[in-house]
Amino acid sequence: MSAAFVRLSAAILVFAAIAMPTVALAQKKITYEEAFRRCKAFMDKEKGSLGAGTTSDANKATRGASCMKRFGHRL
């Protein structure tokens, strides 16, 4: 059972290493304007301590920059 588990784990790791970059490359890059619009809407929708008006401007800029990076753009 131990050898089978090791083989299965190795097979899953190899598959994940091959499949993950493929999925990331398959996504179409959206325009800068669309990415900014989506990030702005997401940040405006947040509630609690991360919501609008309760955090510093530097914190908002950092969160916005990380959101834009997910779409492949720089702020």
Backbone hydrogen bonds, N-H to C=O, Kabsch-Sander energy under -0.5 kcal/mol:
donor,donor_aa,acceptor,acceptor_aa,energy
5,F,1,M,-2.1
6,V,2,S,-2.1
7,R,3,A,-2.3
8,L,4,A,-2.5
9,S,5,F,-2.6
10,A,6,V,-2.4
11,A,7,R,-2.5
12,I,8,L,-2.3
13,L,9,S,-2.3
14,V,10,A,-2.3
15,F,11,A,-2.4
16,A,12,I,-2.6
17,A,13,L,-2.3
18,I,14,V,-1.6
19,A,15,F,-3.1
20,M,16,A,-2.3
22,T,18,I,-0.8
23,V,19,A,-2.2
24,A,20,M,-2.1
25,L,21,P,-2.4
26,A,22,T,-1.4
27,Q,23,V,-0.8
27,Q,24,A,-0.6
35,A,31,T,-2.4
36,F,32,Y,-2.6
37,R,33,E,-2.3
38,R,34,E,-2.4
39,C,35,A,-2.6
40,K,36,F,-2.7
41,A,37,R,-2.2
42,F,38,R,-2.3
43,M,39,C,-2.6
44,D,40,K,-2.3
45,K,41,A,-1.4
46,E,42,F,-0.8
50,L,47,K,-0.8
51,G,48,G,-1.5
54,T,51,G,-1.5
60,K,56,S,-2.0
61,A,57,D,-2.4
62,T,58,A,-2.1
63,R,59,N,-2.4
64,G,60,K,-2.5
65,A,61,A,-2.5
66,S,62,T,-2.1
67,C,63,R,-1.9
68,M,64,G,-2.4
69,K,65,A,-2.0
70,R,66,S,-1.4
71,F,67,C,-0.8
71,F,68,M,-0.7
72,G,69,K,-1.4
73,H,68,M,-2.3
